[in-house]
Amino acid sequence: MKKVFLLLFILTGLAGFSQKKTDKKDLNIVAKSPEIAVLSAIKKDTVHTDSLEALERKIAVIDYTIASDIDKKWLASWKGTFSMDTTDLLVDVDSLTTVVIDELPTDLLKKRLKELDAKTPFNVGYNQSLEKVIKYYLKNRKKTLANLMGRAEYYFPMFEEHLDKYNIPLEIKYLAIVESALKPTIKSRVGAAGLWQFMYGTGKMYDLDVSSYVDERYDPIKSTEAACKYLSHLYKTFGDWDLALAAYNSGPGNVTKAIRRSGGQTNYWNLRPYLPRETADYVPAFYATYYIFEYAKEHNLSATNALPDSFQTDTVSLKRQLTFDQINRIMKTDDQLMTFLNPQYKLKIIPYDAKENNTLRLPKFMLGTFVSNEELIYAYAEADDAKRVKPLPANTVASSDPMQSKTMRYKVRKGDNLGKIANKYGVTVANLKKWNKLKGSTVHVGQSLTIHKKGSSLSNTEPATKNTVASKSESNNGKDFSTYTVKSGDTLWLISQKYPNVTVSQIKQWNNFKSDKLTPGTKLKIY
């Protein structure tokens, strides 16, 4: 009976994408569930003395059967939505020719645009350029627009809440589609980043922090708040929402230049010939998107790849640093889900800073497990961190002075790169990559590297051979396994959910995977 009540509670709970921090009191009903009560019962005085392996065994008792009905509904419809790609909506308006759309004769389009114009502060009156873009989209971009409608169901409620707070027209939500195709981790060729495409300098002006670990331009909530502040400022400057849009794209200076060159015109369509090419195509793309979303039903357009209503998320403030990898192992998630929900963490590390109050966003049904077991989770992370930076055995180190040791560990610091580290210790970049099995030349702050200084018996060793790797993967000989064929839209996490007691890390180990990327048709061993 309790489980039925809990399931109804979650399904009918707070809708959508809430930015309010979860309160422990709100999660009592989840924390008391019998499946996870064993974790809460672990004595505090034993948590900090457990080994990493012991903590892993304790965490393994987390059971998500209480949310299995929800899982089936939203996981089944996920289908790789989080990694969905979209096509750039900006087109060269002046090069387009008007195409014939039987369902949309010009007179009908004029009537609908007049209806939109009557209920919005934007100038959505008919003109031939706008007709070309709308009909081009309907003929060539229907699939893209349907995918965007699916994403919009997740992001638009959050946008509307912030736009309303700043008394900004709700239609501005369509601007994020033109800016980023609703991809939170996108970065333009000139360095603009995130859903609202902030440049570094503009982002800093509106309190978006950028550091080695965090880029808040990618944070959906914080970047939306910044976009509202910036758009409000632009509207106060120009007194016109069309010009505010143009200034958002090209900067206020280019708009004022266009006003001067046009002889003092302040109507966007009159200014358009004097604006930069991208801006000249930008506002028509916004209007066309607005029209098609508003009249989607009339054009037989509906959302695809939409997250179901039961996919709700919320945030929790952290009390120590956690990595995506640690969260994945504890919560049975994967990098794809974590990046979608927490795109602002550049290195897949959530740093702890009491002043910054960095938060972790998770599917709502997981937060009860997390909050009611925070101490155990932090103890696990502490043990895992200690294991990652553990010194080498004494017999491999010549002295306690790192510069005199023949074999040592080096923790990557801010500003480091492989060349700098190699020069410091008199080794080659190629050897650093070989000793640490690095495929590329990128290293991350906090990463631990093994260095064999000159004179070490290991300084000339070759990397593990294919036979060595093969023998490692054969350690499961004698155990039965099934073969799973990867399908389009699959992720390691989705696959792990299909098998009892199977985790993402196990699948990667069994199949010698170093990343989370999957190719349809790949055969996976599942033990």
FENBELLIN-V620397 format. One record per helix or strand. SS is the DSSP state (alpha for helix, beta for strand). FROM is the first residue (numbers start at 1). LEN is the number of residues. If there is no record, write none. Layout:
SS/FROM/LEN, SS/FROM/LEN
//
This chain:
alpha/2/10, beta/17/5, alpha/24/8, alpha/37/4, alpha/44/4, alpha/52/8, alpha/65/12, alpha/81/3, alpha/93/3, alpha/106/13, alpha/128/13, alpha/142/24, alpha/170/11, beta/187/1, beta/193/1, beta/198/1, alpha/200/6, beta/210/1, beta/214/2, alpha/216/3, alpha/220/19, alpha/241/10, alpha/252/10, alpha/268/7, alpha/277/18, alpha/297/3, beta/313/5, beta/322/2, alpha/324/8, alpha/335/7, beta/345/1, beta/349/2, beta/359/5, alpha/364/9, alpha/374/15, alpha/394/3, beta/407/5, alpha/418/8, alpha/429/7, beta/448/5, alpha/466/11, beta/482/4, alpha/492/6, alpha/504/7, beta/523/4
//
